[in-house]
Amino acid sequence: MDTLLGRIGTATRAVWLAALAALALAGCGGSGGSSDSPQTPNTPTASTGTLLISLTDADGVFVSYSVDVLSVTLQRRGGGTVEVLPASTRIDFAQLTDLSDLLSVATLAPGDIVGGKIRLDYGNAEIFVEQNGQVVRANAVGANGAALGVVELDVQLAERDHLVVTRGRAALLALDFDLAASNEVDLTRSPPVVTARPYVVAEVTPVTDKELRLRGALVSTDTQAGTYTVDVRPWFRPDGNHGAMTIHTTSSTTFEIDGIMATGSAGLAALASKPAGTMTVAFGTLASQDRRFTAEIVHAGDSVSGEGIDAIHGNIVSRNGTQLTVKGAYAVRRDHAAHLRRTVIVNVGPNTKVLKTGTPGAVLDAAALSVGQNIVAFGSITEPASDTTPATFDATSGRVRMLPTHLHGSVNGVLPGQMNLNLRAIDRLGIDLFDFTGTGVTQTQDANPTDYEVATATLPLASVTVGQPATVLGHVRPFSSAPADFEGRTVVDHRALPTMLGIGWGETGTNAPFLSMGSTGLVLDIDNSSIGARHALIIGRQVIDLTTLATPPTIAPTTGRALYGISVGRDVRLFSSFTEFSNAVTAQLALGNAIGLVALGTWDEGSSTLRAHHVAMHFAAN
């Protein structure tokens, strides 16, 4: 999470998620047998290989979804298992929609991995959603309506995927906890109820490329090679060794160490002056061939949340003088305890240091902090007496890091160097949570969320269409300086926006969910009488009722890599071929009813087609 929380946050605000079932992953065979352990230290040798385990999420409707990952056990072909998670780790999966987190690095003997198991503990789960313009805690239950405890899922690979640990080389197993396919949210109840049927997808070559977050304690630095090595400690673990990993840097890698920014070799030299054990967090890319990790951004020392200083992550929803109100704030205390806080009052002042991601030389003060801006604040938190009482946070002698902020809305108009949006959300929060009072030079110039002015400079806007959804990445203009309201740095038009389709057919389901089926696509029957409350297409933050479409939507294969799944109770099958998936759906409909479906991809309005890279379809148990 940390500084890239501002790049995360594509959770949707609608209540439509299809009720889909528990998953499993185990392609080609073998069960039982003896257990073995990864070698320590986790460094490959001439006779061993390295396996990297990452966690991510395919999106959902959640402000926060924190559960404990108790164990990840992999199964070898022909028998034998290996535990690759040294200690249980609490993860907030809602923060991983645009990001993967490195969970573990294991050194293993060569061989094929054909499956395994992952255990999740919902006993102390913290799940928050938006309800009636507020961030509220939801209760999690299983399919039978009872409270959830420990859930064990099988881990299985797609039939054509093959995970091989090879001597002297690194491989990747990406575990995608698909919140959209795993949960049904009922916002009509108070508190809201989340029915969870965990659905996890394992990928050797991930369908969606995501930035990787790598957190770990510093072991050593090699300024000549431009690298440093850490003992991996995922999410906010305060201790333990989840394997060793070397991080490569470049001349453009930006560093922030104890609040001081530097670039390239100067930043690496500053890191080299820190003692072993200093906590670091890097964000960057993992090469597809050799799994070499190159950092774009590195934080170290007390620039890492919870390292000797408290931190608050979230968006400013209102400002009154020197008080910033942050809702849905992720709080990380200096003892590494991390929890979502519904509301936090952050106090800033003339001694608050302000940094801006992407502009290391910028000279800023607290006046730069305005409504909507995504931030990480460093200082001291005073915990509330109850969950419903705002926490207070003193950053008057601390600092605030301004993060890239996502605007989601529909286009009102386009002018040279400017576009106007009707805002639906900012990052993970619905627009109803924000109060823009004081953002303008005068009261009449305060930002208007229904006609929000985005300065786009020389960004190309030819493909932006009035009335269509769009997403803009950038930073909010300083407080009391609008218009413009926002400085856009990237514009994503409706054709490139991620789209999610969700539909459910009730607990009894239907044996005729489609008008037609085949290798070119599945055409939904939007007049099917079994359709329940969940039937929506979500583009960016625009919600479209499937039953109102003039042409029934088609779920078609994408041209790139894809993964399609069918679940029947605990039996889950994964396919990389849409033709094989479609044939399996046809065969399964002859045996039992379909209950729900979630598909992710890009939407073509003209042909009413979703080009899907992920599909998860759930059937009633036979």
Secondary structure, DSSP 8 states (H G I E B T S, - for coil): -GGGGGG-------S------------S------EE--BSS----TT-EEEEEEEE----S-SEEEEEEEEEEEEETTS-EEE--SS-EEEEGGGGSSEEEEEEEEEE-SEEEEEEEEEEEEEEEEEEEEETTEEEEEEEE-TTSSB--EEEEEEE--TT--EEE-TT-EEEEEEEE-HHHHEEEETTSSS-EEEE---EEEESS-SS--EEEEEEEEEEEETTTTEEEEEE--TT--S----EEEEE--TT-EEEETTEEEEHHHHHHHHHTS-TT-EEEEEEEE-TTT--EEEEEEEEGGGSTTSSSEEEEEEEEEEETTEEEEEEEEEE-TTS-EEEEEEEEEE--TT-EEEETT-TT--B-GGG--TT-EEEEEEEEE--SSTTS-EEEEEEEEEEEEE-EEEEEEEEEEETTEEEEEEEEETTEEGGG---TT-BSSGGGS--GGGEEEE-TT---TT--TTSEEEEEEEE--TT-BSS-EEEEEEE-TTTS-EEEEEE-TTT-BS--EEEEETTEEEE-TT-TT--S-EEEEETTEEEEGGG-SS--EEEE-SS--EEEEEETTEEEEES-HHHHHHHHHHHHTTS-EEEEEEEEEEETTTTEEEEEEEEEEE---
